[in-house]
Amino acid sequence: MVWYDYYYFILVVPALIISLIAQAKVKSTYAKMSRVLCSRGLTGAQAAENVLRYYGITDVRIEQVAGSLTDHYDPRSNVIRLSEGVYHANSVAAVGIACHEAGHAAQHAENYKPIAVRNAVLPVANIGSASGLWIALLGLAMNVRIMILIGIILYAFVAVFQLVTLPVEFNASSRALKVIEETNMLQGEEFQGAKKVLSAAAMTYVAALLVSIMSLLRVLLRAKGGGRRR
């Protein structure tokens, strides 16, 4: 007897395809804008320093980290870590990404509220990401309603976390573009290029939220008895 997870194919698979497209888009946009040099000759590290200076932040370090697109801000050690292709590079992509990470540092310095919400949800979201769906699906296979409920609740926190992440990421990009424009780090087509890089990156977070919502909906529909087909 063969069972087909109908909802996986009509809900989750399309969302996964959209996510893959978003990831491909950010990589292609990054690669394209990495070949466009900043006319002012600013490196990613220097651009990040400009954003920190704009917000009066003096206790955040900027370091280089290995890898590609591994850029991030670590609030625990107050360090902006920029990838090899951003730290020393003077491209439009490097400036945009570096300023975005410095935007996160500015958020923490100003106690930006959505970050506090995201951090509160994070521990449960980590558990839900690792085991929520598996618990729910195992509960469906065994017809144990409490397992299904626990799994759904745990995985719902993943969707909540990703939902709260959206304003955090969009706001960091908004801060970055504001400083880039006001301090004339990039102008004209260069500014538009940085905006494209950050917009493409933001869409990966939207796609991740879509995958979580569709995965959650899949389990909810199966829990109602309509998701298993002979």
C-alpha positions in Angstrom: 0.0 0.0 0.0 1.6 3.3 -1.1 0.7 6.6 0.5 1.3 9.9 -1.3 1.8 13.2 0.6 -0.3 15.2 -1.8 0.0 18.5 0.2 3.8 18.3 0.1 3.8 18.5 -3.7 1.2 21.2 -4.0 2.3 23.4 -1.1 5.9 22.8 -0.1 7.5 21.9 -3.4 6.5 25.2 -5.1 7.7 27.2 -2.0 11.0 25.3 -2.1 11.4 26.2 -5.8 10.7 29.9 -5.1 13.3 29.7 -2.3 15.9 28.2 -4.7 15.1 30.9 -7.3 15.6 33.6 -4.6 18.9 32.2 -3.5 20.1 32.0 -7.2 19.0 35.6 -7.7 21.0 36.9 -4.7 24.1 35.1 -5.9 23.8 36.3 -9.4 23.1 39.9 -8.3 26.0 39.8 -5.9 28.3 38.4 -8.6 27.2 41.1 -11.1 27.5 44.0 -8.6 30.8 42.7 -7.3 32.2 43.6 -10.7 31.0 47.2 -10.5 33.6 49.2 -8.6 32.7 52.1 -6.2 33.9 55.3 -7.8 35.0 56.6 -4.4 37.2 53.6 -3.9 35.6 52.6 -0.6 36.1 49.1 0.6 33.4 47.2 2.5 35.3 47.7 5.8 35.5 51.4 5.2 31.8 51.6 4.3 30.8 49.8 7.5 33.0 52.2 9.5 31.1 55.1 7.9 27.8 53.7 9.0 29.0 53.1 12.6 30.4 56.7 12.6 27.1 58.0 11.3 25.3 56.4 14.3 27.9 57.4 16.8 28.9 53.7 17.5 32.4 53.4 18.8 32.5 49.9 20.5 31.9 47.7 17.4 34.9 46.0 15.7 35.1 45.0 12.0 36.8 41.8 11.2 37.3 39.6 8.1 35.8 36.1 8.0 36.3 33.2 5.6 33.8 32.2 3.0 31.5 33.9 0.5 28.3 35.7 1.7 29.2 34.8 5.3 28.8 38.4 6.4 27.0 39.0 9.7 26.9 41.1 12.9 27.6 39.3 16.1 25.9 41.2 19.0 27.5 38.9 21.6 31.0 40.2 20.9 30.1 43.4 19.2 31.8 42.5 15.9 30.8 42.9 12.3 32.3 40.0 10.3 32.7 40.6 6.6 33.5 37.9 4.1 36.7 37.9 2.0 34.8 39.3 -1.0 33.5 42.2 1.0 36.1 43.3 3.6 38.8 44.5 1.2 36.7 44.8 -2.0 35.7 48.2 -3.3 32.7 47.1 -5.2 29.1 48.3 -5.1 28.1 44.9 -3.7 30.7 45.1 -1.0 29.6 48.5 0.1 25.9 47.5 0.2 26.4 44.3 2.2 28.9 45.9 4.6 26.5 48.8 5.3 23.7 46.4 5.9 25.6 44.5 8.6 26.5 47.8 10.2 22.8 48.6 10.1 22.3 45.6 12.4 24.9 47.0 14.8 22.9 50.3 14.8 19.7 48.4 15.6 21.3 46.8 18.6 22.8 50.1 19.7 19.3 51.6 19.6 17.5 48.6 21.2 15.4 48.0 18.1 12.2 46.2 19.4 11.8 43.5 16.8 15.3 42.2 17.6 14.2 41.6 21.2 11.1 39.7 20.0 13.2 37.6 17.6 15.7 36.8 20.4 12.9 35.7 22.7 11.4 33.4 20.1 14.8 32.0 18.9 15.3 29.2 21.5 12.0 27.5 20.8 12.4 28.2 17.0 15.7 26.3 17.0 14.0 23.3 18.6 11.1 23.6 16.2 13.4 23.8 13.2 15.2 20.7 14.2 12.3 18.5 15.3 8.9 20.1 15.0 7.9 18.7 11.6 9.3 15.3 12.4 7.4 15.1 15.7 4.2 16.2 13.9 4.7 13.7 11.0 5.5 10.9 13.3 2.4 11.7 15.3 0.4 11.5 12.0 1.9 8.1 11.2 1.1 6.8 14.7 -2.2 8.6 14.9 -1.1 10.2 18.2 -2.9 13.6 18.4 -0.7 15.0 21.2 2.4 14.5 19.2 0.9 16.2 16.2 -0.1 19.2 18.3 3.3 19.5 20.0 5.1 19.2 16.6 2.8 21.9 15.1 3.3 24.3 18.0 7.1 23.8 17.9 7.3 24.4 14.1 4.9 27.4 14.3 7.7 29.2 16.3 9.9 28.8 13.2 7.4 30.7 11.1 7.0 33.3 13.9 10.8 33.7 14.1 11.1 34.2 10.3 8.2 36.6 10.3 9.8 38.8 12.9 13.1 38.5 11.0 11.6 40.4 8.1 11.3 43.8 9.7 14.8 43.3 11.2 16.4 42.7 7.8 14.4 45.3 5.9 15.2 47.9 8.5 18.9 47.1 8.4 18.8 47.6 4.6 16.9 50.8 5.0 19.4 52.1 7.4 22.3 51.1 5.1 20.8 52.8 2.1 20.0 55.9 4.0 23.6 56.4 5.2 24.9 55.4 1.7 22.8 58.1 0.1 23.3 60.8 2.8 27.0 60.4 2.9 27.4 60.0 -0.8 29.2 56.7 -0.6 27.4 55.6 -3.8 25.6 57.7 -6.3 23.3 57.2 -9.3 23.7 53.7 -10.8 26.0 52.6 -8.1 23.4 53.3 -5.4 20.8 51.5 -7.5 23.1 48.5 -7.7 23.6 48.3 -4.0 19.8 48.6 -3.6 19.4 45.6 -6.0 21.8 43.5 -3.9 20.0 44.2 -0.7 16.6 43.7 -2.2 17.6 40.3 -3.6 19.0 39.3 -0.2 15.8 40.4 1.5 13.7 38.1 -0.8 15.6 35.0 0.5 14.0 35.8 3.9 10.6 36.2 2.4 11.0 32.9 0.6 12.2 31.1 3.8 9.0 32.4 5.5 6.9 31.1 2.7 8.5 27.6 3.0 7.8 27.5 6.7 4.2 28.6 6.3 3.5 26.1 3.5 5.2 23.3 5.6 3.0 24.2 8.6 -0.1 24.3 6.4 0.7 20.9 5.0 0.8 19.4 8.4 -2.3 21.2 9.6 -4.2 19.9 6.5 -2.9 16.4 7.0 -3.9 16.5 10.7 -7.5 17.1 9.5 -7.4 13.8 7.7 -7.2 15.2 4.1 -3.5 15.0 3.5 -3.0 11.3 3.0 -3.9 9.7 -0.3 -3.8 6.1 -1.3 
